[in-house]
Amino acid sequence: MLSPPAMKQFRQELAQRLPEVRLIQIKLEDASGEPLMDRFTMRTGAEPRPADGDFTPVMARLRPAELEIVDTLISAGIAANRAEAIRWALARISERPAYARLREHTRDIDRLKSEF
């Protein structure tokens, strides 16, 4: 396994030599074709990262099928990591009309609670 400084150098060299490549997935197999590890995904180049103050850390326990969805978003290049994949999925939910109606009903419930 490469050290963190070696990984950083590898990422920088890839970004310089192949600027069009933004995401790399590596699968290692032994001579018989058996996987040595599940997979390794890495973004190349500079990763834009918003200020940490804008986020609230949240822990989520995902089932294997849910984790597969998140990892598929990463493999497809939609997200750089699992946190970003979950934020992307939540953004899609917030765009749905049903979510807007749900928010309205929640505000109505909050208003009714305050009247008691």
N, CA, C and O atoms as a GROMACS GRO file, in nm:
protein
  464
    1MET      N    1   0.084  -0.118   0.000
    1MET     CA    2   0.000   0.000   0.000
    1MET      C    3   0.090   0.125   0.000
    1MET      O    4   0.191   0.129   0.070
    2LEU      N    5   0.053   0.223  -0.076
    2LEU     CA    6   0.130   0.347  -0.085
    2LEU      C    7   0.106   0.434   0.038
    2LEU      O    8  -0.004   0.435   0.094
    3SER      N    9   0.209   0.507   0.078
    3SER     CA   10   0.195   0.600   0.190
    3SER      C   11   0.111   0.720   0.145
    3SER      O   12   0.100   0.744   0.024
    4PRO      N   13   0.052   0.795   0.238
    4PRO     CA   14  -0.026   0.914   0.198
    4PRO      C   15   0.051   1.012   0.110
    4PRO      O   16  -0.005   1.061   0.012
    5PRO      N   17   0.180   1.043   0.139
    5PRO     CA   18   0.252   1.133   0.048
    5PRO      C   19   0.270   1.073  -0.092
    5PRO      O   20   0.263   1.144  -0.192
    6ALA      N   21   0.293   0.941  -0.098
    6ALA     CA   22   0.308   0.877  -0.229
    6ALA      C   23   0.175   0.879  -0.305
    6ALA      O   24   0.174   0.898  -0.427
    7MET      N   25   0.065   0.859  -0.235
    7MET     CA   26  -0.067   0.865  -0.299
    7MET      C   27  -0.094   1.006  -0.352
    7MET      O   28  -0.147   1.022  -0.462
    8LYS      N   29  -0.057   1.106  -0.274
    8LYS     CA   30  -0.076   1.245  -0.318
    8LYS      C   31   0.006   1.272  -0.445
    8LYS      O   32  -0.044   1.334  -0.540
    9GLN      N   33   0.130   1.226  -0.446
    9GLN     CA   34   0.216   1.245  -0.563
    9GLN      C   35   0.158   1.171  -0.684
    9GLN      O   36   0.157   1.225  -0.795
   10PHE      N   37   0.111   1.047  -0.663
   10PHE     CA   38   0.051   0.969  -0.770
   10PHE      C   39  -0.070   1.042  -0.828
   10PHE      O   40  -0.086   1.050  -0.949
   11ARG      N   41  -0.155   1.095  -0.741
   11ARG     CA   42  -0.275   1.169  -0.783
   11ARG      C   43  -0.237   1.292  -0.864
   11ARG      O   44  -0.299   1.322  -0.966
   12GLN      N   45  -0.133   1.365  -0.818
   12GLN     CA   46  -0.089   1.486  -0.889
   12GLN      C   47  -0.032   1.452  -1.027
   12GLN      O   48  -0.060   1.521  -1.125
   13GLU      N   49   0.048   1.346  -1.034
   13GLU     CA   50   0.105   1.306  -1.162
   13GLU      C   51  -0.004   1.263  -1.260
   13GLU      O   52   0.004   1.295  -1.378
   14LEU      N   53  -0.103   1.191  -1.212
   14LEU     CA   54  -0.214   1.153  -1.299
   14LEU      C   55  -0.288   1.276  -1.350
   14LEU      O   56  -0.323   1.284  -1.468
   15ALA      N   57  -0.311   1.372  -1.261
   15ALA     CA   58  -0.382   1.494  -1.301
   15ALA      C   59  -0.304   1.571  -1.407
   15ALA      O   60  -0.365   1.630  -1.496
   16GLN      N   61  -0.170   1.572  -1.398
   16GLN     CA   62  -0.089   1.642  -1.496
   16GLN      C   63  -0.085   1.568  -1.630
   16GLN      O   64  -0.096   1.630  -1.736
   17ARG      N   65  -0.070   1.436  -1.625
   17ARG     CA   66  -0.056   1.358  -1.748
   17ARG      C   67  -0.189   1.331  -1.816
   17ARG      O   68  -0.196   1.324  -1.939
   18LEU      N   69  -0.295   1.315  -1.737
   18LEU     CA   70  -0.427   1.283  -1.792
   18LEU      C   71  -0.531   1.377  -1.731
   18LEU      O   72  -0.612   1.334  -1.649
   19PRO      N   73  -0.531   1.504  -1.769
   19PRO     CA   74  -0.621   1.601  -1.704
   19PRO      C   75  -0.768   1.571  -1.726
   19PRO      O   76  -0.853   1.616  -1.649
   20GLU      N   77  -0.801   1.495  -1.830
   20GLU     CA   78  -0.943   1.464  -1.856
   20GLU      C   79  -0.996   1.355  -1.762
   20GLU      O   80  -1.117   1.338  -1.750
   21VAL      N   81  -0.907   1.282  -1.695
   21VAL     CA   82  -0.947   1.176  -1.603
   21VAL      C   83  -0.973   1.238  -1.466
   21VAL      O   84  -0.885   1.302  -1.408
   22ARG      N   85  -1.094   1.220  -1.415
   22ARG     CA   86  -1.130   1.277  -1.286
   22ARG      C   87  -1.147   1.172  -1.177
   22ARG      O   88  -1.136   1.202  -1.058
   23LEU      N   89  -1.175   1.047  -1.218
   23LEU     CA   90  -1.200   0.941  -1.121
   23LEU      C   91  -1.139   0.812  -1.172
   23LEU      O   92  -1.154   0.778  -1.289
   24ILE      N   93  -1.069   0.741  -1.084
   24ILE     CA   94  -1.006   0.615  -1.121
   24ILE      C   95  -1.053   0.508  -1.023
   24ILE      O   96  -1.056   0.528  -0.902
   25GLN      N   97  -1.089   0.393  -1.078
   25GLN     CA   98  -1.126   0.279  -0.996
   25GLN      C   99  -1.029   0.166  -1.027
   25GLN      O  100  -1.009   0.131  -1.143
   26ILE      N  101  -0.970   0.108  -0.923
   26ILE     CA  102  -0.871   0.003  -0.940
   26ILE      C  103  -0.923  -0.123  -0.871
   26ILE      O  104  -0.965  -0.119  -0.756
   27LYS      N  105  -0.919  -0.234  -0.944
   27LYS     CA  106  -0.956  -0.364  -0.888
   27LYS      C  107  -0.834  -0.454  -0.900
   27LYS      O  108  -0.777  -0.468  -1.008
   28LEU      N  109  -0.793  -0.514  -0.790
   28LEU     CA  110  -0.676  -0.601  -0.791
   28LEU      C  111  -0.721  -0.747  -0.782
   28LEU      O  112  -0.809  -0.782  -0.704
   29GLU      N  113  -0.658  -0.832  -0.865
   29GLU     CA  114  -0.688  -0.975  -0.865
   29GLU      C  115  -0.559  -1.054  -0.855
   29GLU      O  116  -0.452  -1.006  -0.894
   30ASP      N  117  -0.570  -1.176  -0.801
   30ASP     CA  118  -0.453  -1.264  -0.801
   30ASP      C  119  -0.446  -1.336  -0.935
   30ASP      O  120  -0.528  -1.310  -1.023
   31ALA      N  121  -0.352  -1.426  -0.952
   31ALA     CA  122  -0.331  -1.494  -1.080
   31ALA      C  123  -0.453  -1.576  -1.124
   31ALA      O  124  -0.474  -1.597  -1.244
   32SER      N  125  -0.534  -1.621  -1.028
   32SER     CA  126  -0.652  -1.701  -1.063
   32SER      C  127  -0.774  -1.615  -1.093
   32SER      O  128  -0.880  -1.668  -1.129
   33GLY      N  129  -0.761  -1.484  -1.078
   33GLY     CA  130  -0.873  -1.394  -1.104
   33GLY      C  131  -0.956  -1.362  -0.981
   33GLY      O  132  -1.056  -1.290  -0.991
   34GLU      N  133  -0.915  -1.414  -0.866
   34GLU     CA  134  -0.986  -1.384  -0.741
   34GLU      C  135  -0.950  -1.243  -0.694
   34GLU      O  136  -0.833  -1.205  -0.697
   35PRO      N  137  -1.050  -1.166  -0.652
   35PRO     CA  138  -1.020  -1.029  -0.606
   35PRO      C  139  -0.934  -1.028  -0.480
   35PRO      O  140  -0.957  -1.106  -0.388
   36LEU      N  141  -0.835  -0.940  -0.479
   36LEU     CA  142  -0.751  -0.922  -0.360
   36LEU      C  143  -0.814  -0.820  -0.265
   36LEU      O  144  -0.790  -0.824  -0.144
   37MET      N  145  -0.893  -0.731  -0.320
   37MET     CA  146  -0.968  -0.635  -0.240
   37MET      C  147  -1.088  -0.594  -0.323
   37MET      O  148  -1.091  -0.613  -0.444
   38ASP      N  149  -1.189  -0.537  -0.256
   38ASP     CA  150  -1.313  -0.504  -0.326
   38ASP      C  151  -1.286  -0.407  -0.440
   38ASP      O  152  -1.309  -0.441  -0.556
   39ARG      N  153  -1.237  -0.288  -0.410
   39ARG     CA  154  -1.198  -0.190  -0.512
   39ARG      C  155  -1.140  -0.068  -0.442
   39ARG      O  156  -1.160  -0.047  -0.322
   40PHE      N  157  -1.070   0.008  -0.518
   40PHE     CA  158  -1.010   0.132  -0.468
   40PHE      C  159  -1.048   0.241  -0.566
   40PHE      O  160  -1.018   0.231  -0.685
   41THR      N  161  -1.115   0.344  -0.517
   41THR     CA  162  -1.158   0.455  -0.602
   41THR      C  163  -1.084   0.581  -0.559
   41THR      O  164  -1.069   0.607  -0.439
   42MET      N  165  -1.038   0.658  -0.656
   42MET     CA  166  -0.961   0.778  -0.625
   42MET      C  167  -0.995   0.888  -0.726
   42MET      O  168  -1.003   0.863  -0.846
   43ARG      N  169  -1.015   1.008  -0.674
   43ARG     CA  170  -1.032   1.125  -0.761
   43ARG      C  171  -0.894   1.182  -0.791
   43ARG      O  172  -0.804   1.178  -0.706
   44THR      N  173  -0.879   1.234  -0.911
   44THR     CA  174  -0.752   1.297  -0.947
   44THR      C  175  -0.770   1.448  -0.948
   44THR      O  176  -0.883   1.498  -0.946
   45GLY      N  177  -0.661   1.520  -0.951
   45GLY     CA  178  -0.667   1.665  -0.957
   45GLY      C  179  -0.714   1.727  -0.826
   45GLY      O  180  -0.732   1.659  -0.725
   46ALA      N  181  -0.733   1.856  -0.832
   46ALA     CA  182  -0.778   1.929  -0.713
   46ALA      C  183  -0.924   1.898  -0.687
   46ALA      O  184  -1.007   1.901  -0.778
   47GLU      N  185  -0.954   1.867  -0.564
   47GLU     CA  186  -1.091   1.837  -0.526
   47GLU      C  187  -1.152   1.961  -0.459
   47GLU      O  188  -1.109   1.999  -0.350
   48PRO      N  189  -1.250   2.022  -0.523
   48PRO     CA  190  -1.313   2.135  -0.457
   48PRO      C  191  -1.387   2.087  -0.334
   48PRO      O  192  -1.465   1.992  -0.340
   49ARG      N  193  -1.363   2.153  -0.222
   49ARG     CA  194  -1.427   2.112  -0.098
   49ARG      C  195  -1.482   2.235  -0.027
   49ARG      O  196  -1.407   2.328   0.003
   50PRO      N  197  -1.612   2.236  -0.001
   50PRO     CA  198  -1.669   2.349   0.070
   50PRO      C  199  -1.614   2.356   0.212
   50PRO      O  200  -1.560   2.258   0.264
   51ALA      N  201  -1.628   2.471   0.273
   51ALA     CA  202  -1.581   2.490   0.411
   51ALA      C  203  -1.652   2.391   0.502
   51ALA      O  204  -1.772   2.366   0.488
   52ASP      N  205  -1.576   2.335   0.598
   52ASP     CA  206  -1.634   2.238   0.691
   52ASP      C  207  -1.745   2.297   0.775
   52ASP      O  208  -1.832   2.222   0.822
   53GLY      N  209  -1.746   2.427   0.796
   53GLY     CA  210  -1.848   2.491   0.878
   53GLY      C  211  -1.988   2.480   0.820
   53GLY      O  212  -2.086   2.502   0.892
   54ASP      N  213  -2.000   2.447   0.692
   54ASP     CA  214  -2.130   2.438   0.627
   54ASP      C  215  -2.197   2.303   0.647
   54ASP      O  216  -2.312   2.285   0.607
   55PHE      N  217  -2.127   2.207   0.706
   55PHE     CA  218  -2.178   2.072   0.717
   55PHE      C  219  -2.195   2.029   0.861
   55PHE      O  220  -2.125   2.077   0.951
   56THR      N  221  -2.290   1.938   0.883
   56THR     CA  222  -2.309   1.874   1.012
   56THR      C  223  -2.277   1.727   0.993
   56THR      O  224  -2.341   1.661   0.910
   57PRO      N  225  -2.181   1.673   1.066
   57PRO     CA  226  -2.150   1.531   1.050
   57PRO      C  227  -2.268   1.444   1.094
   57PRO      O  228  -2.331   1.471   1.196
   58VAL      N  229  -2.296   1.341   1.016
   58VAL     CA  230  -2.405   1.248   1.046
   58VAL      C  231  -2.354   1.108   1.019
   58VAL      O  232  -2.289   1.082   0.918
   59MET      N  233  -2.385   1.017   1.111
   59MET     CA  234  -2.349   0.877   1.088
   59MET      C  235  -2.473   0.803   1.041
   59MET      O  236  -2.582   0.820   1.097
   60ALA      N  237  -2.458   0.721   0.938
   60ALA     CA  238  -2.570   0.642   0.887
   60ALA      C  239  -2.527   0.497   0.876
   60ALA      O  240  -2.416   0.467   0.832
   61ARG      N  241  -2.614   0.409   0.916
   61ARG     CA  242  -2.589   0.265   0.901
   61ARG      C  243  -2.665   0.219   0.777
   61ARG      O  244  -2.788   0.230   0.771
   62LEU      N  245  -2.593   0.170   0.680
   62LEU     CA  246  -2.653   0.129   0.553
   62LEU      C  247  -2.646  -0.022   0.537
   62LEU      O  248  -2.549  -0.086   0.577
   63ARG      N  249  -2.750  -0.075   0.478
   63ARG     CA  250  -2.750  -0.217   0.442
   63ARG      C  251  -2.664  -0.233   0.315
   63ARG      O  252  -2.638  -0.135   0.245
   64PRO      N  253  -2.622  -0.357   0.285
   64PRO     CA  254  -2.536  -0.378   0.166
   64PRO      C  255  -2.597  -0.323   0.037
   64PRO      O  256  -2.525  -0.265  -0.044
   65ALA      N  257  -2.726  -0.341   0.016
   65ALA     CA  258  -2.788  -0.291  -0.108
   65ALA      C  259  -2.784  -0.138  -0.113
   65ALA      O  260  -2.765  -0.080  -0.220
   66GLU      N  261  -2.803  -0.073   0.002
   66GLU     CA  262  -2.797   0.074   0.007
   66GLU      C  263  -2.655   0.124  -0.016
   66GLU      O  264  -2.633   0.223  -0.085
   67LEU      N  265  -2.560   0.054   0.042
   67LEU     CA  266  -2.419   0.090   0.024
   67LEU      C  267  -2.378   0.072  -0.122
   67LEU      O  268  -2.297   0.148  -0.175
   68GLU      N  269  -2.434  -0.029  -0.187
   68GLU     CA  270  -2.405  -0.051  -0.329
   68GLU      C  271  -2.454   0.067  -0.413
   68GLU      O  272  -2.387   0.107  -0.509
   69ILE      N  273  -2.568   0.123  -0.378
   69ILE     CA  274  -2.620   0.241  -0.449
   69ILE      C  275  -2.523   0.357  -0.434
   69ILE      O  276  -2.488   0.423  -0.532
   70VAL      N  277  -2.480   0.382  -0.311
   70VAL     CA  278  -2.387   0.492  -0.283
   70VAL      C  279  -2.257   0.471  -0.360
   70VAL      O  280  -2.206   0.564  -0.422
   71ASP      N  281  -2.203   0.349  -0.355
   71ASP     CA  282  -2.077   0.321  -0.424
   71ASP      C  283  -2.092   0.327  -0.576
   71ASP      O  284  -1.995   0.359  -0.646
   72THR      N  285  -2.210   0.297  -0.628
   72THR     CA  286  -2.235   0.309  -0.771
   72THR      C  287  -2.228   0.456  -0.813
   72THR      O  288  -2.174   0.488  -0.919
   73LEU      N  289  -2.282   0.545  -0.730
   73LEU     CA  290  -2.274   0.689  -0.760
   73LEU      C  291  -2.128   0.734  -0.766
   73LEU      O  292  -2.092   0.818  -0.848
   74ILE      N  293  -2.046   0.678  -0.678
   74ILE     CA  294  -1.903   0.711  -0.678
   74ILE      C  295  -1.837   0.655  -0.803
   74ILE      O  296  -1.762   0.726  -0.871
   75SER      N  297  -1.864   0.528  -0.834
   75SER     CA  298  -1.803   0.464  -0.952
   75SER      C  299  -1.841   0.534  -1.081
   75SER      O  300  -1.762   0.540  -1.175
   76ALA      N  301  -1.963   0.587  -1.085
   76ALA     CA  302  -2.011   0.657  -1.205
   76ALA      C  303  -1.955   0.798  -1.216
   76ALA      O  304  -1.976   0.865  -1.316
   77GLY      N  305  -1.885   0.843  -1.112
   77GLY     CA  306  -1.828   0.978  -1.116
   77GLY      C  307  -1.924   1.086  -1.073
   77GLY      O  308  -1.894   1.205  -1.087
   78ILE      N  309  -2.041   1.050  -1.022
   78ILE     CA  310  -2.138   1.148  -0.976
   78ILE      C  311  -2.095   1.209  -0.844
   78ILE      O  312  -2.122   1.325  -0.815
   79ALA      N  313  -2.026   1.129  -0.763
   79ALA     CA  314  -1.980   1.175  -0.632
   79ALA      C  315  -1.837   1.129  -0.610
   79ALA      O  316  -1.794   1.027  -0.665
   80ALA      N  317  -1.763   1.204  -0.529
   80ALA     CA  318  -1.623   1.170  -0.501
   80ALA      C  319  -1.610   1.073  -0.384
   80ALA      O  320  -1.512   1.000  -0.375
   81ASN      N  321  -1.709   1.074  -0.296
   81ASN     CA  322  -1.702   0.990  -0.177
   81ASN      C  323  -1.844   0.959  -0.129
   81ASN      O  324  -1.941   1.008  -0.186
   82ARG      N  325  -1.854   0.879  -0.025
   82ARG     CA  326  -1.985   0.836   0.023
   82ARG      C  327  -2.067   0.952   0.078
   82ARG      O  328  -2.188   0.958   0.056
   83ALA      N  329  -2.005   1.043   0.149
   83ALA     CA  330  -2.079   1.158   0.203
   83ALA      C  331  -2.137   1.242   0.088
   83ALA      O  332  -2.252   1.285   0.094
   84GLU      N  333  -2.057   1.264  -0.014
   84GLU     CA  334  -2.103   1.343  -0.129
   84GLU      C  335  -2.215   1.270  -0.204
   84GLU      O  336  -2.308   1.333  -0.254
   85ALA      N  337  -2.206   1.136  -0.212
   85ALA     CA  338  -2.311   1.058  -0.279
   85ALA      C  339  -2.443   1.069  -0.204
   85ALA      O  340  -2.549   1.082  -0.266
   86ILE      N  341  -2.438   1.065  -0.073
   86ILE     CA  342  -2.561   1.077   0.006
   86ILE      C  343  -2.617   1.219  -0.006
   86ILE      O  344  -2.739   1.235  -0.016
   87ARG      N  345  -2.531   1.320  -0.006
   87ARG     CA  346  -2.579   1.458  -0.026
   87ARG      C  347  -2.645   1.472  -0.164
   87ARG      O  348  -2.748   1.538  -0.176
   88TRP      N  349  -2.587   1.410  -0.266
   88TRP     CA  350  -2.644   1.415  -0.401
   88TRP      C  351  -2.784   1.352  -0.401
   88TRP      O  352  -2.878   1.408  -0.458
   89ALA      N  353  -2.797   1.235  -0.337
   89ALA     CA  354  -2.927   1.166  -0.333
   89ALA      C  355  -3.030   1.250  -0.257
   89ALA      O  356  -3.146   1.258  -0.299
   90LEU      N  357  -2.990   1.311  -0.147
   90LEU     CA  358  -3.083   1.394  -0.071
   90LEU      C  359  -3.126   1.517  -0.152
   90LEU      O  360  -3.241   1.560  -0.143
   91ALA      N  361  -3.035   1.572  -0.231
   91ALA     CA  362  -3.071   1.686  -0.317
   91ALA      C  363  -3.176   1.645  -0.418
   91ALA      O  364  -3.266   1.724  -0.449
   92ARG      N  365  -3.166   1.522  -0.472
   92ARG     CA  366  -3.268   1.475  -0.568
   92ARG      C  367  -3.404   1.461  -0.499
   92ARG      O  368  -3.507   1.493  -0.559
   93ILE      N  369  -3.405   1.414  -0.376
   93ILE     CA  370  -3.531   1.401  -0.301
   93ILE      C  371  -3.593   1.538  -0.279
   93ILE      O  372  -3.714   1.556  -0.294
   94SER      N  373  -3.511   1.635  -0.242
   94SER     CA  374  -3.563   1.769  -0.212
   94SER      C  375  -3.623   1.838  -0.335
   94SER      O  376  -3.698   1.934  -0.320
   95GLU      N  377  -3.590   1.791  -0.454
   95GLU     CA  378  -3.643   1.849  -0.578
   95GLU      C  379  -3.782   1.795  -0.613
   95GLU      O  380  -3.848   1.850  -0.702
   96ARG      N  381  -3.827   1.691  -0.547
   96ARG     CA  382  -3.955   1.628  -0.582
   96ARG      C  383  -4.072   1.707  -0.523
   96ARG      O  384  -4.062   1.756  -0.410
   97PRO      N  385  -4.182   1.720  -0.597
   97PRO     CA  386  -4.301   1.791  -0.546
   97PRO      C  387  -4.355   1.729  -0.417
   97PRO      O  388  -4.405   1.801  -0.330
   98ALA      N  389  -4.347   1.598  -0.404
   98ALA     CA  390  -4.397   1.533  -0.282
   98ALA      C  391  -4.321   1.582  -0.159
   98ALA      O  392  -4.380   1.594  -0.051
   99TYR      N  393  -4.192   1.611  -0.174
   99TYR     CA  394  -4.115   1.661  -0.060
   99TYR      C  395  -4.163   1.800  -0.020
   99TYR      O  396  -4.172   1.829   0.099
  100ALA      N  397  -4.194   1.884  -0.116
  100ALA     CA  398  -4.246   2.018  -0.084
  100ALA      C  399  -4.377   2.007  -0.007
  100ALA      O  400  -4.399   2.081   0.088
  101ARG      N  401  -4.464   1.915  -0.047
  101ARG     CA  402  -4.590   1.896   0.024
  101ARG      C  403  -4.565   1.844   0.165
  101ARG      O  404  -4.632   1.885   0.260
  102LEU      N  405  -4.471   1.754   0.178
  102LEU     CA  406  -4.435   1.700   0.310
  102LEU      C  407  -4.386   1.811   0.402
  102LEU      O  408  -4.424   1.816   0.519
  103ARG      N  409  -4.304   1.901   0.349
  103ARG     CA  410  -4.255   2.014   0.429
  103ARG      C  411  -4.370   2.104   0.473
  103ARG      O  412  -4.373   2.150   0.587
  104GLU      N  413  -4.466   2.128   0.383
  104GLU     CA  414  -4.584   2.208   0.419
  104GLU      C  415  -4.659   2.144   0.534
  104GLU      O  416  -4.696   2.212   0.630
  105HIS      N  417  -4.683   2.014   0.525
  105HIS     CA  418  -4.755   1.943   0.631
  105HIS      C  419  -4.677   1.948   0.762
  105HIS      O  420  -4.737   1.961   0.869
  106THR      N  421  -4.547   1.938   0.756
  106THR     CA  422  -4.466   1.945   0.876
  106THR      C  423  -4.478   2.082   0.942
  106THR      O  424  -4.488   2.092   1.064
  107ARG      N  425  -4.477   2.188   0.861
  107ARG     CA  426  -4.494   2.323   0.916
  107ARG      C  427  -4.632   2.338   0.980
  107ARG      O  428  -4.647   2.402   1.084
  108ASP      N  429  -4.735   2.279   0.916
  108ASP     CA  430  -4.870   2.284   0.974
  108ASP      C  431  -4.874   2.212   1.109
  108ASP      O  432  -4.936   2.261   1.203
  109ILE      N  433  -4.810   2.099   1.118
  109ILE     CA  434  -4.805   2.025   1.245
  109ILE      C  435  -4.733   2.106   1.351
  109ILE      O  436  -4.779   2.112   1.465
  110ASP      N  437  -4.622   2.167   1.316
  110ASP     CA  438  -4.547   2.252   1.411
  110ASP      C  439  -4.633   2.369   1.458
  110ASP      O  440  -4.632   2.403   1.576
  111ARG      N  441  -4.708   2.429   1.367
  111ARG     CA  442  -4.796   2.540   1.403
  111ARG      C  443  -4.904   2.492   1.501
  111ARG      O  444  -4.933   2.559   1.601
  112LEU      N  445  -4.964   2.376   1.472
  112LEU     CA  446  -5.067   2.323   1.562
  112LEU      C  447  -5.010   2.287   1.699
  112LEU      O  448  -5.076   2.308   1.800
  113LYS      N  449  -4.892   2.235   1.704
  113LYS     CA  450  -4.827   2.202   1.832
  113LYS      C  451  -4.806   2.329   1.915
  113LYS      O  452  -4.824   2.328   2.036
  114SER      N  453  -4.768   2.436   1.848
  114SER     CA  454  -4.740   2.561   1.922
  114SER      C  455  -4.868   2.621   1.981
  114SER      O  456  -4.862   2.701   2.074
  115GLU      N  457  -4.984   2.583   1.926
  115GLU     CA  458  -5.112   2.636   1.979
  115GLU      C  459  -5.157   2.565   2.106
  115GLU      O  460  -5.248   2.612   2.174
  116PHE      N  461  -5.095   2.452   2.139
  116PHE     CA  462  -5.134   2.381   2.261
  116PHE      C  463  -5.065   2.436   2.379
  116PHE      O  464  -5.086   2.388   2.491
   0.00000   0.00000   0.00000
